[in-house]
Amino acid sequence: MAQETTDAYEPQGIRLGVVRGVSYGLFGPPGTFIPQARSLGAGILRAYVYWSQVEPEPGHYRWDVVDALLGQLDGDEEVWITLCSSSPWATRTPTDFLPPSPALDLDAYVEFVRRVVRRCAGRVHYWQCDNEPSNTDLLWAGTADEYVAQLKVMYAAVKEADPAAAVVLGGCGYDVLGGEPGSEPWRFFEQVLRGGRDAFDLFDVHLYGDAAAVPAHIEAVRELMRAHGCLRPVVAGEYAAPVPFEFPEAQAVMYEVFAKAFADAGGQVQSTSQPAVQSTSQPAVQSTRELAARARQDTPERRAMAALYARMPQLPPRLQMFMEGCPPELEARRHRINCRQLVACTLQALAAGVRRTLHWNLAPEVPGPADPLQIMHLMFGKLAMLGYRDGELAVRHPAADTFALLTAQLADARRVTRVPFADAPGLYAFEVERAGQEPLLVLWDGRGAVDEEDLPPVAVSWPWPASAATAVDAFGEPHPVEVRDRRLCLAVSGTPVFVSPMNRPRSHNAP
């Protein structure tokens, strides 16, 4: 019987970080991104590397992408690489991009893993075996048992090449967390844990949507691990909000439009309660060459997206705000939700015992204008914190400033605790213990929908140890606060507020 718990690879301290995207150096030269992430205060960085990039032909290794990433490090950041078994020659589904699939020869896969880990030994802290494997056909073209077989040999290869490195189980995403136990994605992970419970050090959970659901999602995956005798530390390899599937009225319209487009093409569309719309008519393989060839072609996906844009003024505002060219007031609203949820989800995860969180995502995959007629752009395109200007990541969106503020406020954080407040049941209150600093209090009102901005603020009176306080909200704006008779007095809305007992020196990362 495997040991139930292990803390050998429990991350030390708290680090907030970002994901670079689903590709690095795959659709263009490997550019610079780590200094930009560092300027936001990111202490951990996640990037993808594909087998096709490192070993494009049998026995022929190229290190330009890996070395470009390593060359940007200054020794302080932690690095997490999601290693994807996508190859035009070495895997069952030939492709250089998606979907990863089982290796034709596990010995060849082991040699690839061993070489890339040795190249990065001591500099890459976390190695992940593919991503969201339960999202079959799109992100893993194989069975749960085949994933386990590959996970086991990867684990052994990583430990041989760099014993200090940790192996992360492929992310548990919305396809699992958004469904009920017993659903097909849940059964996939149950099978993985039955067969691979000794072949991973950390469990990766992806937290998209309303921050209020975060504690339940984290507890659900812990219960899943306990049931299979393999409780491991949980890390949040992706999280972000808002996304369209949070809003029923947006889901309903998307399903209607996509169902018609795919029915006309002779295909079927799944429910948009999932974070992406897939169809039986969508090609199974997405290589860089095939994606380029299909760009701008008349496909059911593009017809459905064109139909949405054609009726954009009549669409629900909660769908319009995810579309390019939406009214400025809706664009501003989406940014505000994004900033509020970034803070809320981070605090919820940290209070649930997660010590590494990585926000999705840092920036678009490549420079250039976005293609609004891609469903994935509608779902996730506006979540990028940075944008390109003249080929460089030089544009900061509001979420970037909020992230920088958050990393500055949580610098040297040791522990985050949610504190119940009986006088206002809808109030979220978190105390942050920080090394060498006064404690931090973070407050927000959780009543109503995530985009509700018309509710009156809640008056809060909180025991306070100091004679004065200073406060700033998630948008970086000063927030009115008083201390009377050793009680903190302020009004709290749905926007998180950071309250400190005294003025703190502003970090160079703070906006």
Salt bridges, closest charged atoms under 4 A:
GLU10 OE2 - ARG355 NE 3.96
ASP64 OD2 - ARG62 NH2 3.00
ASP67 OD2 - ARG119 NH2 2.65
ASP74 OD2 - ARG38 NE 3.28
GLU77 OE2 - ARG38 NE 2.47
GLU78 OE2 - ARG15 NE 3.63
GLU78 OE1 - ARG356 NE 2.75
GLU111 OE1 - ARG114 NH1 2.62
GLU111 OE2 - ARG115 NE 2.83
GLU132 OE2 - HIS206 ND1 2.65
GLU146 OE2 - ARG92 NH1 2.65
GLU160 OE2 - ARG114 NE 3.29
GLU160 OE2 - ARG118 NH2 3.53
ASP201 OD2 - LYS159 NZ 2.75
ASP204 OD2 - HIS206 NE2 2.64
GLU219 OE2 - ARG226 NH1 3.00
GLU223 OE2 - ARG226 NH1 2.70
GLU238 OE2 - ARG46 NH1 3.01
GLU238 OE1 - HIS206 ND1 3.67
GLU249 OE2 - ARG318 NH1 3.05
GLU256 OE2 - ARG311 NH1 3.58
ASP264 OD2 - LYS260 NZ 3.12
ASP298 OD2 - ARG303 NH1 3.19
GLU324 OE2 - HIS377 NE2 2.70
GLU331 OE2 - HIS335 NE2 3.59
GLU331 OE1 - LYS382 NZ 2.56
ASP371 OD1 - ARG296 NH1 3.35
ASP371 OD2 - ARG302 NH1 2.65
ASP401 OD1 - ARG396 NH2 2.80
GLU433 OE1 - ARG415 NH1 2.70
ASP445 OD2 - ARG447 NE 2.63
ASP451 OD2 - ARG318 NE 2.76
ASP451 OD2 - ARG333 NH1 3.86
GLU453 OE2 - ARG336 NE 2.70
GLU453 OE2 - ARG340 NH1 3.13
GLU482 OE1 - ARG484 NH1 2.27
